[in-house]
Amino acid sequence: MKQKLRVGDTIPVFKLQDQNGEWVDLKDFIGLKKLVIYFYPKDDTPGCTKEACSFSDQFEDFKAVNAEVFGISADDVSSHKKFAEKYRLSFRLLSDGNNEVRKLFGVPSDLFGLLPGRVTYVVNLEGKLIYQFNSQLNAEKHVSEALQKLQQDAL
């Protein structure tokens, strides 16, 4: 596992498929958008659903601070599509089937390594990490923490 990212680090760029099978190349966003990249354990589970719906409910607030939101888990494209459609999610879910991007970011596992970690990364226009929040149990707090940091950064 790669060493955990720290505030001030340049984030690794990657390319993954979204819920519609379209490729998302992170380097296309650097310099244009701030990023909220959140890693979550599994589609359509209680905590992950609360987190995703909360990000979706706040989507306009993220757009207002020029931020793009991406949710990443190991679930496949079809699982992401069902999840996104079921809850009418307004942002893209990216499929990291081999957990390669999770490893690039150094996202820790929880519960003795049994459960993939839930970590949110907030990235500025230059592609530098400005904030990270790690909490398996406070799923919705990821949204408020990320938005608050982006709003402070905009001042």
ABEGO torsion letter per residue (X at the ends): XBBBBBBGBBBBBBBBBBAAGBBBBAAAABGABBBBBBBBABBGBAAAAAAAAAAAAAAAAAAAAGBBBBBBBABBAAAAAAAAAAAGBABBBBBBAAGAAAAAAGBBBBGGGABBBBBBBBBBAAGBBABBBBBAABAAAAAAAAAAAAAAAAX
